[in-house]
Amino acid sequence: MVYLCPWLLTLIVLHDPLGHKTNTTLISAYAPMTNPDEIKDRFYEELDSLNSSVPQLEMLIILGDFNARVGTDHQAWQNVIGNHGIGKCNSNGLLLLRFVRFTQPAHH
């Protein structure tokens, strides 16, 4: 039996790439699209684990395809999304918004 992981997470650490005496860590993510909630939850648990493993003094950039629509409710998600969203939030968007809200203060 072949098991294919329904998501991809890659951690890249750039050692002092900009001469700022700090490392920059990139997390590249490809989130599951239509898998059961348990798989989506595991993806965000692994993303959170990677996020937590990065020292707080390092610059952290998380990028990728989260298969998410976050909608337009910038008042409910203050400091998470801006004023210019479009469409309605989907279930993946809600997971992404929650992840950002609860991990935002960890890095600069």
N, C-alpha and C positions, 0 to 999 in steps of 0.2 A: 504494500500500500504506500502510495506517495502522498505526503502531507504538504500542501502548499500553504504557506502563511498568507492570510488575506490582507496583509498590510506590510509596509516596509518602513523601517526607522533606521536612519543612518546618523551616526555621531561623527563629526569632523572637528578636530581641534587645531586651530591655527596658532602657532606659538609666536606671539608678539608681531603680527603681520603689519601693523601700522606704526610701530615704534612707540606705542603707548605704555610699554612695560606691563602689559597684561595680555592674556590669551583671549582669542575670540573663538567661541564654540558655536558651530552650526549644527542644528538638528534638522535633517531633511525627513519629512514625513509623507507617506502616502497612506491615507486612511481607508478603511474598508467602506464600501458603498452601501450595500443592501443586506449585509449579513445580520444574523440575530444580535440582539442587544448585548448578549454576553461577550461576543467577539468585539463589538465596539467598545465595551467597557474594558476589556483586556488591552486593547490598543491604547486607550487613554491612561490606563494604569502603567503600561510600559513607557509611554511618553512622559508621564509624571515622574517615573523612576529615573529616566534619562535626565530630565530637567533638574531633579533633585541632586543628581550626581555632579552637576557642574558647580564649581566653587562660586560663591556669590560675588566675588570681586571680578570674575571674568565677564566679558561681554557675551551675551547669549542671543543668538538669532535662531528662531524657529520658523521654518518655511516649508511649504509643500502643498499638496492637494488634499484638503480635508473633506472634500465632497460635501461641503456645507454651504448653506445659505443662512446668513445671520439676521436678515431682515432689516427693519428700520427703527426699531424701538430703542433709540439711543438714550432716552431718559431712564428706562429700566436698566440699561447696561452702560451707565455712565462710566467714563474712563476705560471702557472696553471697546466700544465701536463709536464711530463719528456720526455726523448728522446726515450723511449722504448715501445711506444704504438703499437698496431697492428690494422689492419682493417681500415674501414672507419667510420667516424662520422655519427651517425644517429640523428634524430630530438630530441630524448631524450638526447643524448650526447651534442648537442648544447645548450639545456636548462640548463644542469648541468654545462657546461663550463662557460656560462654566469653568472649563480648564483655564482660560485666560484670566477670568476674574479671580480664581483662587491661587494662581501662580504668579500673578503680575508683580507683587512686591519683591519677589525673590531676587531679581537681577535688575541692573540698570539698563 
